Amino acid sequence: MTEAAAGSHDSLEEGEGGLAHLLQSNKTWAAEWNGRDPTFFHRLETQQKPRYFWVGCSDSRVPSTQILDLDPGEVFVHRNVANLAIAGDPSFDSALQFAVESLHVEHILVVGHYGCGGIQATLDGRQGDPIGDWLAPIHSLHQAYARSGAADRDDPDTLCEHNVIAQVEALAANPIVQAAWQQQADLTLHGWVYGLADGLLRPMRRPVRNPFRFRSLPSV
């Protein structure tokens, strides 16, 4: 960066409407990383090889790399309200395709969290607006569970857990995942819930592994 460019950025920073402290924090963070590992940012710039694809909620209290105690560059992330894995959603499908076909991730982590606003909005019956429309799959899931007559049918933690399991099942049926599995990809799906109160991740079901893995391929 030239001196003129640096000076221009500094002048812009002064007028950042009360957010100059965030830019300063960024400078401090970058300097600390450079101090620990002078080649870190160069490596990030030239390659991206994460093993994990995190499908999580947009909630600000659930930062993937901090929860997993991993460095930047180790987790590819897609986040949306209530951590839905909806086939046909262009945002999700494009992230999934890139993670599976270009990055060749080995694990997809669907991570919900207790205290999820999307789950509570579903239980509150929110419909008829963008949030309600987005949450329609969870609304259907809740209705199906409610018909079972279970005592915990309106418990938000229970619905959160069922939603994670449902999203893993949706992923297992997703054409992108199915195609990767048929090509013998070493790809495993996981469903976890994060506890805001204690910072711990809880598995909700057994991992789903490639059902075609190590099967003999037909001779050509």
C-alpha positions as CSV (number, residue, x, y, z in Angstrom):
1,M,0.0,0.0,0.0
2,T,1.3,3.4,-0.9
3,E,1.7,6.2,1.7
4,A,-1.0,8.2,-0.2
5,A,-3.4,5.3,0.1
6,A,-2.7,4.8,3.8
7,G,-3.2,8.5,4.4
8,S,-6.5,8.3,2.6
9,H,-7.7,5.4,4.7
10,D,-6.7,7.2,7.8
11,S,-8.8,10.2,6.9
12,L,-11.8,8.0,6.1
13,E,-11.4,6.3,9.5
14,E,-11.8,9.7,11.2
15,G,-15.3,10.1,9.8
16,E,-16.6,6.5,10.4
17,G,-19.6,7.7,12.4
18,G,-18.6,6.4,15.8
19,L,-17.1,3.1,14.6
20,A,-13.4,4.1,14.5
21,H,-12.9,2.0,17.6
22,L,-13.8,-1.1,15.7
23,L,-11.2,-0.3,13.0
24,Q,-8.6,0.3,15.7
25,S,-9.5,-3.0,17.3
26,N,-9.0,-4.6,13.9
27,K,-5.5,-3.1,13.6
28,T,-4.6,-4.4,17.1
29,W,-5.9,-7.9,16.2
30,A,-4.0,-8.0,13.0
31,A,-0.8,-6.8,14.7
32,E,-1.2,-9.5,17.4
33,W,-1.6,-12.2,14.8
34,N,1.4,-10.9,12.8
35,G,3.4,-11.0,16.1
36,R,2.5,-14.6,16.7
37,D,3.0,-15.8,13.1
38,P,4.4,-13.3,10.5
39,T,3.3,-15.6,7.6
40,F,-0.3,-16.1,8.8
41,F,-2.1,-13.7,6.6
42,H,0.0,-14.6,3.6
43,R,-1.1,-18.2,4.0
44,L,-4.7,-17.2,4.3
45,E,-4.4,-15.1,1.2
46,T,-3.0,-17.9,-0.9
47,Q,-5.1,-20.9,0.2
48,Q,-8.3,-22.0,1.9
49,K,-8.4,-25.6,3.1
50,P,-10.9,-25.9,5.9
51,R,-12.0,-29.4,7.0
52,Y,-15.3,-28.2,8.4
53,F,-18.4,-26.5,7.0
54,W,-20.5,-24.9,9.8
55,V,-24.2,-24.5,9.1
56,G,-25.3,-22.3,12.0
57,C,-27.7,-19.7,13.2
58,S,-27.2,-16.0,12.5
59,D,-27.3,-15.3,16.3
60,S,-24.5,-13.0,17.3
61,R,-23.7,-15.1,20.4
62,V,-22.7,-18.2,18.4
63,P,-19.3,-17.5,16.7
64,S,-18.1,-20.8,15.1
65,T,-14.3,-20.5,15.3
66,Q,-14.4,-19.2,18.9
67,I,-16.7,-22.0,20.1
68,L,-14.4,-24.6,18.4
69,D,-11.2,-22.9,19.4
70,L,-10.0,-22.8,15.9
71,D,-8.1,-20.2,13.9
72,P,-9.5,-18.1,11.0
73,G,-9.4,-20.2,7.8
74,E,-10.2,-23.5,9.5
75,V,-14.0,-23.3,9.2
76,F,-16.1,-22.5,6.2
77,V,-19.4,-20.9,7.4
78,H,-23.0,-20.5,6.4
79,R,-25.4,-18.8,8.8
80,N,-29.1,-18.1,8.7
81,V,-32.0,-17.7,11.1
82,A,-32.5,-21.0,13.0
83,N,-29.7,-22.8,11.0
84,L,-31.8,-24.2,8.2
85,A,-30.3,-26.5,5.5
86,I,-33.0,-25.9,2.8
87,A,-32.3,-27.4,-0.6
88,G,-33.4,-24.9,-3.2
89,D,-32.3,-21.9,-1.3
90,P,-29.7,-20.3,-3.5
91,S,-27.6,-18.9,-0.7
92,F,-27.4,-22.2,1.1
93,D,-27.0,-24.4,-1.9
94,S,-24.2,-22.2,-3.3
95,A,-22.3,-22.3,0.0
96,L,-22.9,-26.1,0.3
97,Q,-21.7,-26.7,-3.3
98,F,-18.6,-24.6,-2.8
99,A,-17.8,-26.4,0.5
100,V,-18.3,-29.9,-0.9
101,E,-17.1,-29.6,-4.5
102,S,-14.4,-26.9,-4.3
103,L,-13.1,-27.0,-0.7
104,H,-13.7,-30.8,-0.2
105,V,-14.6,-30.4,3.4
106,E,-14.7,-33.6,5.5
107,H,-17.4,-32.6,8.0
108,I,-20.6,-30.6,7.8
109,L,-21.7,-29.4,11.2
110,V,-25.3,-28.3,11.7
111,V,-25.3,-26.3,14.9
112,G,-28.4,-25.0,16.6
113,H,-28.5,-23.3,20.0
114,Y,-30.7,-23.1,23.0
115,G,-32.5,-19.7,23.3
116,C,-32.8,-19.4,19.5
117,G,-35.1,-16.5,18.5
118,G,-36.2,-18.3,15.4
119,I,-37.4,-21.3,17.4
120,Q,-39.3,-19.0,19.8
121,A,-40.9,-17.1,16.8
122,T,-42.1,-20.5,15.5
123,L,-43.7,-21.3,18.8
124,D,-45.2,-17.9,18.9
125,G,-46.9,-18.7,15.6
126,R,-45.2,-16.0,13.6
127,Q,-46.4,-16.1,10.0
128,G,-47.1,-13.8,7.1
129,D,-43.8,-11.9,7.0
130,P,-40.2,-12.7,5.8
131,I,-39.2,-14.3,9.1
132,G,-42.4,-16.3,9.3
133,D,-42.0,-17.5,5.7
134,W,-38.4,-18.5,6.3
135,L,-39.4,-20.5,9.4
136,A,-42.1,-22.4,7.6
137,P,-40.1,-25.7,7.7
138,I,-39.8,-25.5,11.5
139,H,-43.5,-24.6,11.8
140,S,-44.3,-27.8,10.0
141,L,-41.9,-29.8,12.1
142,H,-43.5,-28.4,15.3
143,Q,-47.0,-29.2,14.1
144,A,-46.0,-32.8,13.3
145,Y,-44.4,-33.2,16.8
146,A,-47.4,-31.5,18.5
147,R,-49.7,-34.1,16.9
148,S,-47.8,-36.8,18.8
149,G,-49.2,-35.4,22.0
150,A,-45.8,-35.3,23.7
151,A,-45.7,-33.4,26.9
152,D,-42.7,-31.3,25.7
153,R,-44.3,-30.4,22.4
154,D,-44.1,-26.6,23.1
155,D,-40.7,-26.7,24.8
156,P,-38.2,-24.5,22.8
157,D,-35.2,-26.5,23.7
158,T,-36.9,-29.7,22.4
159,L,-37.9,-28.0,19.2
160,C,-34.4,-26.7,18.8
161,E,-33.0,-30.3,19.1
162,H,-35.6,-31.7,16.7
163,N,-34.8,-29.0,14.2
164,V,-31.1,-29.8,14.2
165,I,-31.9,-33.5,13.6
166,A,-34.3,-32.5,10.8
167,Q,-31.7,-30.4,9.1
168,V,-29.1,-33.2,9.2
169,E,-31.7,-35.4,7.5
170,A,-32.3,-32.8,4.9
171,L,-28.6,-32.5,4.2
172,A,-28.3,-36.3,3.8
173,A,-31.0,-36.1,1.1
174,N,-29.6,-33.0,-0.6
175,P,-28.5,-33.7,-4.2
176,I,-25.2,-32.0,-3.7
177,V,-24.3,-34.3,-0.7
178,Q,-25.7,-37.4,-2.5
179,A,-23.6,-36.7,-5.6
180,A,-20.5,-36.3,-3.5
181,W,-21.1,-39.5,-1.6
182,Q,-21.7,-41.4,-4.8
183,Q,-18.3,-40.2,-5.9
184,Q,-16.8,-41.7,-2.7
185,A,-16.3,-38.4,-0.9
186,D,-15.2,-38.8,2.7
187,L,-17.9,-36.5,4.0
188,T,-19.7,-36.9,7.4
189,L,-22.7,-34.9,8.7
190,H,-23.1,-33.9,12.3
191,G,-25.9,-32.3,14.3
192,W,-25.1,-30.4,17.5
193,V,-26.7,-27.9,19.8
194,Y,-24.8,-25.1,21.6
195,G,-25.7,-24.1,25.1
196,L,-25.4,-20.3,25.6
197,A,-25.4,-20.8,29.4
198,D,-22.4,-23.0,29.5
199,G,-20.6,-22.7,26.1
200,L,-20.8,-26.5,25.4
201,L,-21.8,-28.3,22.3
202,R,-24.1,-31.3,22.5
203,P,-24.4,-34.0,19.8
204,M,-28.1,-34.7,18.9
205,R,-27.6,-37.8,16.9
206,R,-25.0,-40.2,15.5
207,P,-22.9,-38.8,12.7
208,V,-24.2,-39.6,9.2
209,R,-21.4,-41.1,7.1
210,N,-21.2,-41.8,3.4
211,P,-23.4,-44.9,2.7
212,F,-21.5,-45.5,-0.5
213,R,-18.0,-45.2,1.0
214,F,-15.7,-48.1,0.1
215,R,-18.3,-49.9,-1.9
216,S,-16.8,-51.4,-5.0
217,L,-17.5,-49.2,-8.0
218,P,-18.9,-50.9,-11.2
219,S,-16.3,-51.8,-13.7
220,V,-16.1,-49.6,-16.8
